[in-house]
Amino acid sequence: MMNSQSSDQAFAQVSEAHGYQLIRKIGSGGFGNIFLVESTKYKVEFAIKRIFCSKFTTSEPEIQALMKLSHPGVIRIFDYFKDEQYVYLVLEYCPYGSFKDMITKNGPLELRALLSTCLDITKALEFCHNKKISHLDIKPSNIFIDKYGRPKI
């Protein structure tokens, strides 16, 4: 069994082979870890979500469909790759973290900001539902804030 440091070093090697330079780990959960990386080709930051293959139930055609989603309230998937243990999703980086992080740091939103945020999230969910895609895990820790301050699912 790999320890966290050797696992992160292995991630750095895999991501480098696919054109991404590891900056740092930015999150972890039951399904895997999220890393901040920079594209060596485009010099743009992305988040790569590394998910255990055993916990990943999405098929390649489903990933391709998700990659085609384009909405201001939906985190973009730009690319993906995999190895024997993991699936790696290259995602839009949301530098302000999650909605949960924001509330923990700054306290509850004022009513007007909360209503605006809920409307944005509802529009994103409606967009996904119209494409026959369900999120299945909407909660503050799964809503992220992009570089423009917009909530993203």
N, C-alpha and C positions, 0 to 999 in steps of 0.2 A: 504494500500500500504506500502510495506517495504522500509525503508530507506537503503542507501548503506551499512552502518555499520551492521545493523541487517541482511541484505542480505548476507554479507560476513561471518558473524557468522553462518548463516544457511548453507552456503557453507562448512565451516569448519566442521560442524557436519556431513553433508552428505558425504564429502570426507573421513573423519575419519572412518565412517562406512564401507567404501569400501577399507580401507587400505592405505589412503594417508593423510599425515600431511601437512596442509596449511603452506606455507612459507610467501607468499604475493601475492597480486593482481598485475599482470604485464601488463594488457591491458583491454580495453573495446571498445565496438562498438555497432552498431545498433542491432546486433543479440544476444549479451550477453557479457560475461566477460571471461578473461583468467587469470588463477591463476597458480603460481609456487607452486608445491607440492613436497613432498618426499615420496616415497613408504616406508611404515613402514616395509615391508617384505624384499625388495631388497636394501634399502638405496640408491636409485637412484632418481635423480630429473626428474620430468615430468611436462608438462604443461597440465592443464585441461581446456578445452574450455567449458564453460557453456552456452548453447544456449536455448533461450525460445522455448518451444515446438511449440508454434503458428508460429514461424519463421523457424522451422526446417522441411524441405521437404524431407529429405533423409529417405528411408525406412531401416528397419533392415537388409534385404538382401544386400542392397547397402552398408551399413556400414561394413558388413562382407566382402564384396568384396574389399572395401577400406583398410581394415585391412590386406589383403593379398598382397597389393602392396609393393614391395621391390625394391627401386631404390635410389642411393645416392643423387638424386635431389628432392626426394619426402619425405615430413615429414611423419613419421610413425604414424599410429594410433594403439596403443597397446591394448586398451580396451574401453569400453563404458558402461554407465549405465544411468538410467533415473528415474525421479519421476514424480509427477503430473504436475509440472511446467516446468521442464528443461530436456534437454538431456545433458549428460556430456561425452565429448570425451577426452580420455587420450592420449596425444600426446607426441612425441619426443620433448624435450626442446631444443630450439635454443638460447643459452645464449647471442649471439651478437645482438639479436633483428632483426628488419626488415632492408631491403635494404634502405628504406626511412630514418630510424634512422641513418644508417651508412653514407648516403650522407649528411644528415643534420649536423651530427657531424664532418665529415672529408672532406666535399666538394665533387665535382665530381670525379669519378674514372678516372685514366689515360686511354688512349685508349686501351692499351693492356689488362689491367684488365677488362675493360668494355666488350671487345670482348670475353674474356674468360668466364665472367659471363653470357653473353647472350648465348653463346654456351652451357653452363651447363644447363641453364633454357630451352633452346630449346630441348635439349636431354631429359630432364625430361618431358616436354610437349609431345614430340613424344612418349615416353614410355606410358604415360597416354592415349594418343589418340589411340595407338595400342591396348590398353585394353578397348577401347570404353568409356573412361572417359574424360569428359571435365571439365576444371577448372572454366571457365566463369567469373573470376574476377582477371586477372593478372594485377598487378600494384605494384610499389615499396613497398607499405605498406603490401602487401600479399606475398612477397618473404622474407624468413627468412635466417639468417646466422647461421649455426650449429657450434658446438664446434671446428670443423676443418677449419672453415672459408669458407665452401661451401654454395652456395645459394640453398635454398630449397623452393619448391612450396607446 
